[in-house]
Amino acid sequence: MRVFSSTHTYSYSWREVSTANWRKYSPWNPCSSHVVGVDTLSRSVDPSTGILRTERLITCRQPCPAWLNTILGNAPNQPPTSYVYETSYVDPAAQRVTMCSENLTWSSILNVRETVVYVPERSGEQRSEERSEDSGKGEIKGKEGEKTRFSQEARITAVCGGWKKIREKIEEASLERFGDNARKGREGFEAVLEMSRRVWERERREREWEREPERDRGEGSRERLVS
Protein backbone atom coordinates (compact mmCIF):
# COMPACT_ATOMS: atom_id res chain seq x y z
CA MET A 1 0.00 0.00 0.00
CA ARG A 2 1.12 3.54 -0.77
CA VAL A 3 -0.17 6.62 1.04
CA PHE A 4 -0.35 10.10 -0.45
CA SER A 5 -1.03 13.08 1.81
CA SER A 6 -0.88 16.83 1.37
CA THR A 7 -2.13 20.04 2.91
CA HIS A 8 -2.73 23.47 1.45
CA THR A 9 -4.12 26.80 2.60
CA TYR A 10 -6.48 28.74 0.34
CA SER A 11 -6.67 32.50 0.86
CA TYR A 12 -10.45 32.37 0.71
CA SER A 13 -13.11 31.99 3.39
CA TRP A 14 -14.69 28.63 4.12
CA ARG A 15 -17.96 29.90 2.67
CA GLU A 16 -16.27 30.74 -0.60
CA VAL A 17 -14.42 27.43 -0.76
CA SER A 18 -17.38 25.25 0.20
CA THR A 19 -19.59 26.99 -2.37
CA ALA A 20 -17.04 27.04 -5.19
CA ASN A 21 -16.31 23.37 -4.54
CA TRP A 22 -19.41 22.49 -6.58
CA ARG A 23 -17.85 24.28 -9.56
CA LYS A 24 -14.51 22.52 -9.21
CA TYR A 25 -14.87 20.68 -12.53
CA SER A 26 -16.46 23.56 -14.43
CA PRO A 27 -14.93 25.34 -17.46
CA TRP A 28 -13.41 27.79 -14.97
CA ASN A 29 -10.90 25.07 -14.08
CA PRO A 30 -8.17 24.89 -16.73
CA CYS A 31 -6.72 21.72 -15.18
CA SER A 32 -9.80 19.49 -15.19
CA SER A 33 -9.98 18.53 -18.87
CA HIS A 34 -9.58 14.87 -17.87
CA VAL A 35 -12.95 15.04 -16.08
CA VAL A 36 -15.57 14.52 -18.79
CA GLY A 37 -18.67 14.10 -16.64
CA VAL A 38 -20.07 14.67 -13.14
CA ASP A 39 -23.45 13.11 -12.32
CA THR A 40 -25.28 13.69 -9.04
CA LEU A 41 -26.77 10.40 -7.85
CA SER A 42 -28.44 11.60 -4.66
CA ARG A 43 -28.58 14.61 -2.37
CA SER A 44 -30.21 14.96 1.03
CA VAL A 45 -30.10 17.13 4.15
CA ASP A 46 -30.23 15.61 7.62
CA PRO A 47 -33.02 17.57 9.38
CA SER A 48 -31.44 17.09 12.80
CA THR A 49 -27.89 18.16 11.93
CA GLY A 50 -28.29 20.23 8.75
CA ILE A 51 -25.53 18.19 7.09
CA LEU A 52 -25.79 18.01 3.31
CA ARG A 53 -24.92 14.56 1.94
CA THR A 54 -24.25 14.18 -1.79
CA GLU A 55 -23.34 11.17 -3.90
CA ARG A 56 -21.75 11.76 -7.30
CA LEU A 57 -20.32 9.70 -10.14
CA ILE A 58 -17.26 11.30 -11.74
CA THR A 59 -16.19 10.18 -15.21
CA CYS A 60 -12.54 10.67 -16.19
CA ARG A 61 -10.52 10.07 -19.32
CA GLN A 62 -6.75 10.24 -18.95
CA PRO A 63 -3.79 8.51 -20.63
CA CYS A 64 -1.93 5.73 -18.80
CA PRO A 65 1.61 4.40 -19.28
CA ALA A 66 1.75 1.81 -22.07
CA TRP A 67 2.83 -0.99 -19.73
CA LEU A 68 -0.05 -0.22 -17.35
CA ASN A 69 -2.51 -0.20 -20.25
CA THR A 70 -1.36 -3.72 -21.05
CA ILE A 71 -1.98 -4.93 -17.49
CA LEU A 72 -5.36 -3.20 -17.26
CA GLY A 73 -6.41 -4.42 -20.70
CA ASN A 74 -6.92 -0.92 -22.16
CA ALA A 75 -6.82 -0.20 -25.87
CA PRO A 76 -3.42 1.18 -26.91
CA ASN A 77 -3.10 4.87 -27.83
CA GLN A 78 -6.54 5.62 -26.45
CA PRO A 79 -7.17 7.30 -23.07
CA PRO A 80 -9.23 4.87 -20.98
CA THR A 81 -12.46 5.92 -19.32
CA SER A 82 -12.67 5.46 -15.56
CA TYR A 83 -15.35 6.09 -12.95
CA VAL A 84 -15.02 7.42 -9.41
CA TYR A 85 -17.73 7.24 -6.75
CA GLU A 86 -17.75 10.24 -4.39
CA THR A 87 -19.67 10.91 -1.19
CA SER A 88 -19.46 14.35 0.38
CA TYR A 89 -20.71 15.85 3.63
CA VAL A 90 -21.12 19.59 4.15
CA ASP A 91 -21.58 20.52 7.81
CA PRO A 92 -22.46 24.25 7.94
CA ALA A 93 -22.58 24.35 11.75
CA ALA A 94 -19.08 22.93 12.20
CA GLN A 95 -17.88 24.58 8.97
CA ARG A 96 -16.44 21.37 7.60
CA VAL A 97 -16.57 19.74 4.17
CA THR A 98 -15.56 16.06 3.97
CA MET A 99 -15.30 14.28 0.64
CA CYS A 100 -14.65 10.54 0.34
CA SER A 101 -14.06 8.87 -3.01
CA GLU A 102 -13.00 5.52 -4.41
CA ASN A 103 -12.41 4.13 -7.87
CA LEU A 104 -15.01 1.88 -9.47
CA THR A 105 -12.99 1.07 -12.57
CA TRP A 106 -10.24 -1.57 -12.27
CA SER A 107 -11.22 -2.06 -8.61
CA SER A 108 -10.24 -5.74 -8.88
CA ILE A 109 -6.69 -4.63 -9.69
CA LEU A 110 -6.24 -1.35 -7.87
CA ASN A 111 -8.04 0.27 -4.94
CA VAL A 112 -7.75 4.02 -4.35
CA ARG A 113 -9.56 5.58 -1.38
CA GLU A 114 -9.26 9.33 -0.97
CA THR A 115 -10.45 11.65 1.79
CA VAL A 116 -10.47 15.44 1.43
CA VAL A 117 -11.37 17.92 4.19
CA TYR A 118 -11.91 21.68 4.06
CA VAL A 119 -12.05 23.61 7.35
CA PRO A 120 -11.45 27.25 8.28
CA GLU A 121 -7.90 28.07 9.25
CA ARG A 122 -8.16 29.98 12.51
CA SER A 123 -5.36 31.70 14.37
CA GLY A 124 -7.26 31.26 17.59
CA GLU A 125 -10.55 30.00 18.96
CA GLN A 126 -13.42 31.51 17.06
CA ARG A 127 -15.99 33.12 19.29
CA SER A 128 -19.49 31.72 19.07
CA GLU A 129 -20.99 35.20 18.66
CA GLU A 130 -18.80 35.76 15.58
CA ARG A 131 -20.06 32.52 14.09
CA SER A 132 -23.69 33.40 14.72
CA GLU A 133 -23.14 36.90 13.36
CA ASP A 134 -21.69 35.54 10.12
CA SER A 135 -24.48 33.00 9.69
CA GLY A 136 -27.02 35.78 9.36
CA LYS A 137 -25.35 37.41 6.38
CA GLY A 138 -26.31 36.72 2.81
CA GLU A 139 -22.86 37.36 1.40
CA ILE A 140 -20.76 34.39 0.37
CA LYS A 141 -17.51 36.30 0.62
CA GLY A 142 -16.08 36.09 4.13
CA LYS A 143 -14.15 38.57 6.20
CA GLU A 144 -10.91 40.01 4.95
CA GLY A 145 -8.00 37.67 5.61
CA GLU A 146 -10.04 34.52 6.19
CA LYS A 147 -8.41 31.34 4.94
CA THR A 148 -9.39 27.70 4.48
CA ARG A 149 -7.28 24.67 5.31
CA PHE A 150 -7.31 21.81 2.81
CA SER A 151 -6.09 18.33 3.73
CA GLN A 152 -5.94 15.32 1.44
CA GLU A 153 -5.07 11.68 1.98
CA ALA A 154 -5.22 8.76 -0.42
CA ARG A 155 -4.50 5.09 0.24
CA ILE A 156 -3.44 3.24 -2.90
CA THR A 157 -3.42 -0.55 -2.85
CA ALA A 158 -2.80 -3.01 -5.66
CA VAL A 159 -5.15 -5.92 -5.00
CA CYS A 160 -4.35 -7.99 -8.07
CA GLY A 161 -2.64 -11.33 -7.78
CA GLY A 162 0.76 -12.13 -9.20
CA TRP A 163 4.25 -11.10 -8.38
CA LYS A 164 4.90 -8.64 -5.60
CA LYS A 165 7.11 -6.53 -7.89
CA ILE A 166 4.23 -6.05 -10.31
CA ARG A 167 1.91 -4.90 -7.51
CA GLU A 168 4.55 -2.49 -6.22
CA LYS A 169 5.10 -1.13 -9.73
CA ILE A 170 1.38 -0.50 -10.13
CA GLU A 171 1.21 1.26 -6.76
CA GLU A 172 4.24 3.42 -7.51
CA ALA A 173 2.90 4.48 -10.91
CA SER A 174 -0.53 5.21 -9.41
CA LEU A 175 1.02 7.23 -6.59
CA GLU A 176 3.01 9.32 -9.04
CA ARG A 177 -0.07 9.94 -11.18
CA PHE A 178 -2.17 10.78 -8.13
CA GLY A 179 0.41 13.31 -6.90
CA ASP A 180 0.52 15.00 -10.31
CA ASN A 181 -3.28 15.20 -10.45
CA ALA A 182 -3.39 16.56 -6.90
CA ARG A 183 -1.00 19.39 -7.80
CA LYS A 184 -3.00 20.27 -10.91
CA GLY A 185 -6.19 20.03 -8.87
CA ARG A 186 -4.99 22.66 -6.40
CA GLU A 187 -3.90 24.97 -9.22
CA GLY A 188 -7.21 24.52 -11.02
CA PHE A 189 -9.30 25.13 -7.90
CA GLU A 190 -7.40 28.36 -7.27
CA ALA A 191 -8.59 29.52 -10.70
CA VAL A 192 -12.17 28.50 -9.83
CA LEU A 193 -12.01 30.40 -6.54
CA GLU A 194 -10.67 33.52 -8.22
CA MET A 195 -13.40 33.48 -10.88
CA SER A 196 -16.09 32.75 -8.28
CA ARG A 197 -15.04 35.75 -6.20
CA ARG A 198 -15.20 38.01 -9.27
CA VAL A 199 -18.69 36.75 -10.13
CA TRP A 200 -19.98 37.12 -6.57
CA GLU A 201 -18.55 40.62 -6.35
CA ARG A 202 -20.30 41.61 -9.56
CA GLU A 203 -23.58 40.15 -8.28
CA ARG A 204 -23.18 42.12 -5.05
CA ARG A 205 -22.68 45.34 -7.00
CA GLU A 206 -25.74 44.61 -9.11
CA ARG A 207 -27.88 44.09 -6.00
CA GLU A 208 -26.63 47.33 -4.51
CA TRP A 209 -27.32 49.18 -7.75
CA GLU A 210 -30.86 47.77 -7.92
CA ARG A 211 -31.52 48.88 -4.33
CA GLU A 212 -30.50 52.47 -5.07
CA PRO A 213 -33.42 54.85 -5.67
CA GLU A 214 -33.81 55.51 -9.39
CA ARG A 215 -33.17 59.21 -8.91
CA ASP A 216 -29.77 58.42 -7.36
CA ARG A 217 -28.66 56.17 -10.19
CA GLY A 218 -26.21 58.16 -12.20
CA GLU A 219 -23.42 57.41 -14.55
CA GLY A 220 -21.11 57.02 -11.57
CA SER A 221 -23.16 54.13 -10.22
CA ARG A 222 -23.24 52.40 -13.56
CA GLU A 223 -19.48 52.84 -13.98
CA ARG A 224 -18.88 51.25 -10.58
CA LEU A 225 -21.11 48.36 -11.58
CA VAL A 226 -19.29 47.50 -14.78
CA SER A 227 -15.77 48.20 -13.51
Stockholm file with secondary structure:
# STOCKHOLM 1.0

chainA/1-227         MRVFSSTHTYSYSWREVSTANWRKYSPWNPCSSHVVGVDTLSRSVDPSTGILRTERLITCRQPCPAWLNTILGNAPNQPPTSYVYETSYVDPAAQRVTMCSENLTWSSILNVRETVVYVPERSGEQRSEERSEDSGKGEIKGKEGEKTRFSQEARITAVCGGWKKIREKIEEASLERFGDNARKGREGFEAVLEMSRRVWERERREREWEREPERDRGEGSRERLVS
#=GR chainA/1-227 SS CEEEEEEEEESSCHHHHHHHGGGTTSTTCTTCTTEEEEEEEEEEECTTTCCEEEEEEEEEECCCCHHHHHHHTCCTTSCCEEEEEEEEEEETTTTEEEEEEEECTTTTTEEEEEEEEEEEECSSCCCHHHHHHHHTCCCSSCCTTCEEEEEEEEEEEECCCSCHHHHHHHHHHHHHHHHHHHHHHHHHHHHHHHHHHHHHHHHHHHHHHHHSCGGGCCHHHHHHHHC
#=GC SS_cons         CEEEEEEEEESSCHHHHHHHGGGTTSTTCTTCTTEEEEEEEEEEECTTTCCEEEEEEEEEECCCCHHHHHHHTCCTTSCCEEEEEEEEEEETTTTEEEEEEEECTTTTTEEEEEEEEEEEECSSCCCHHHHHHHHTCCCSSCCTTCEEEEEEEEEEEECCCSCHHHHHHHHHHHHHHHHHHHHHHHHHHHHHHHHHHHHHHHHHHHHHHHHSCGGGCCHHHHHHHHC
//
